[in-house]
């Protein structure tokens, strides 16, 4: 299911319409927050050529493709679904978060032991969504929300220091699926959803060196439209040396 809303094209923006751009960004950014607060799975965001943003989301069964799973997996997935929905309905309560995270990692562990490759891929990409333009052959950017992703909820529960959360070098790499291709991504930065709040987006770049410049270009074009300004370094800058070192290790 895809829902869309109109955006103001960045190209040709002037001082006269800068206020309009800011107001428009605030309006549909709130729509993004609304999407993230729903108990549905956000596969990705598409920036179209005609100045629109499309949210690509799906229901639980469509994401997991239940009909293709082994019989032992279905009740386990239903348990994860119950924990996931209860967490949302609780308003992101820490008590419900513990059950959600525990259920997720138990299933991930079982999937690895049973060598369920397709399920493991789905679990690895769970709650990570792509961000592309309409013509993208691959996803240059992946995004996740710290209050939805079980990995980041777990890090928070285990005392991951607040200062460390702002350091992209300490963020784990992620997997994200686009057009049925699972790729790896490394953390570039984060973007707070609400000022002075503790909910934020973590913005990741494709770890393939050949694709990285397109990721920077794409993020640069989206600054002030979806993300806050200066969410990415200038396009001319060389990617951070420490990030490249992490990818080699």
N, C-alpha and C positions, 0 to 999 in steps of 0.2 A: 504494500500500500504506500503510495507516494502522495504527500501533501506539499503544496508549494505556496510561496508568498513573494510578492514583488519586492525587489530591492532597487535602490538608486544606483545606476552605473557609476563606477568610480572615474572612468575615463571622461575627461572634459569637465570635471568638477571645478567650480569656482568659489570664491569667497561668498558669493551671493547664495549659493545653494549648500554651503558647508553645514549650516545649521539644519537644513533639511536632511542631509546625509546622516548627521548625528542622531536626529530624532528617529529616522527610519531604522538606523542600526539598533537603537535602543528598543524599538518596537518589535522587530523580528528576532532580536537576540532574546527577548522575553519569550518568544515562541519556541526558541531552541530550549530554553530552560523548562518550558512547559513539556516539551517532548521528553526531556530527560527525567522529568518527574512522573511520567506515566509508566505503568507496569507493562510496557511493550518493548520489543527489541529494535533498537535503532541500528540498521545495517550501515548507513552512511548518509553523507550530505553531498549533493551535486550542485555545483554552480553552473547554470546554463548560459548559453550564448546570448539569450535575450533578456538578461538581467534578472533572472529569478534564482531562488534557492529552493531546491527540492529535498525533502526529507524522505529517505527510503527506509521504511520500517515494516516489520512483519510480526505476526503472532508467534506464540511459543512453538506450536507444532510445525509451522512452516520453517522456522529457523533450524530445528533439530531434524527435520525430515523423519518423523517418527516411524513411518511405514518401512523405512530401510534399516532400522536398528534391530539388533539382536534382542531376543525376548527378555533377557535378564536386565537389559538397560532401561526398558520402559518404566518399571516401577521406581528405579533409582532416579530417573529424570523427573518423574512425577513428584518425588520427594524434594528435588531441587526446586521445582516450580513452586511448590507450596511454601518453601522457605523464602524464596525470592519474592513472591507476592506478599507474604506476611511482613517482610522487611519494608516493602513500599507502603503497605497499609498502616504500619506502625509509625510512619513519619521518620524512618531511618533510625529507629531505636537501637541502642547498643546491644540490648538483650536479644533482639531479633537478628541483628547483624551477626552475632556469634553463631547462631544456628545456620544462617545463610552461608557464611564463609566455611564453616565446618562441613556442611553438606556438599558444597562445591568441591572442596579439596579432597574429600573422601571419594567422590565420584571420579575425579581426575586421577587419583592414585589407582583406583580399580581399573580404569580405562587403560592406563599404562601397563599394569600388570597383565591384563587380558589381551594386550596388543591390539586394542580397538583403534586403529589408526584414524579413521574418519571421525569417530567421536572425540578423540584427543584433539584433533584439529579444531573441531567446533568449540570444545571447551577452552582451548588456548585463545581463540578469537572472541570468546564470549564477552560482551560489554565493551568491545573495542570497535569503533566505526571508522570507515574510510571517509576522506574528504577529497573530492576530485572535481575537475571541470568536465563538461559534457563530452569532450573529445579524448579524455584520458584513456590511454591503453593500459595503464597501471595506476595504482593509488600512490601518489607521491607523499601523501600525508595521512596519518592515522591519529585518532583522538580518542581519549577515554575520560570518563568523569570519576573523580576520586571517591564519590559517595555511592557509585554504582558498581564499580569494578571490585570483585572480591579480593583481588590481590592487594589493592591499595587500602581497602578496609582492614585487611589483616595486618598490614604494615602499621596502620594507625593504632590498632588494638594492641600491638606488641611494642608500643612506645617509640615508634620511628620519630626521631626528634623533629620538632616543628621547623627548625632551621635547615635541617637536611632536606625537607620536602621542597625547598626552594632551589636546591642544587641539582640541576639536571644530570650531573655526572653520577649521582647516586641512585638515579631512577632505574628500575629494571627495564630491559628491552621487552617489546610487545610483539604479538602476532596479530595480523589483521587480514581478513579475506576480502578480495575484490575480484569479481568475475571468476569465482571458484579457484582463485590462486591465493595461497597463503604466503604472505611475505613478512619479513622481520623489520622492525622499526626501532629507532633509538630516540630517547627523549631530548627534545630541543629546549622546551620551556613550558611554563604553565600560564594559564589565564584565569584569573578569578572571575567567577560568574556574577557575584554580587559584592559590591564594595564592602570591605571589612568582614566578609563572610569566610567560612572555612570550606566552602564547596568550590571546586575549580576544575577546569579542563587541563589535561596534560596533553601537549601537542608533540607528536612524534614525526620524525622524517624517515623515509625509506632508507634502509641501511645499505642498499646497493649503491656503490659510489657512482655508477653511471647514471643513476636516477636522482641523485641528491640535488643537483643544481635546479632541476625542475621543481622540486619540493620548495626550495627557497624562493624561486620565482613566484610560485603559486601562492605561498603564504604572504609574500610581499604584496601581491595584488589584492589580497583579502583584508589587509590591515585597514581598520576603520570601517569595514563593512560587516564582517562577522566577528573578528577579534579586535582587541584593543590595538592601538597603534604601537609600532615598534615591538610587536610580538616576535618578529624574526629579525636577525641582523641584516644590514644592507646586502643586496644581491651580489655586490661586487666582492664581499668579504669571503675569505677562505673559511670553510667550515672549521669549527673549533678543533684544535689539535687534540685536546683531551678526549673528545668524542671519537675521533679516528683511532686513538690508542685503545679505547675501550673495545672497539669493534674487532681489533686485531687479536686481543687477548682471548 
